[in-house]
Amino acid sequence: MDEVNGDGHAELFDDGTIEITFAYHNGEEAILKAKRDTSSTDGVIGVSPEPN
């Protein structure tokens, strides 16, 4: 793992989904989306990477 620098932001949508964007100084970007699993009572949040 190489150390990287950059910034990012998160947005919470009305349906309970959160989208987190990481923007790295080398121009690359990663987007993660998560939505609470409503069929579970343990509060686990499922996360899947957004395809580029």
Residue pairs with C-beta under 8 A, 6 or more apart in sequence:
4 24
4 25
4 26
5 24
5 25
6 22
6 23
6 24
6 25
7 23
8 20
8 21
8 22
8 23
9 20
9 21
10 18
10 19
10 20
10 21
11 18
11 19
12 18
13 19
15 35
16 35
16 36
17 33
17 34
17 35
18 33
18 34
18 35
19 31
19 32
19 33
19 50
20 31
20 32
20 33
20 34
21 29
21 30
21 31
22 29
22 30
22 31
22 32
23 29
24 30
30 49
31 49
31 50
32 47
32 48
32 49
32 50
33 47
33 48
33 50
34 45
34 46
34 47
34 48
35 45
35 46
36 43
36 45
37 44
37 45
37 46
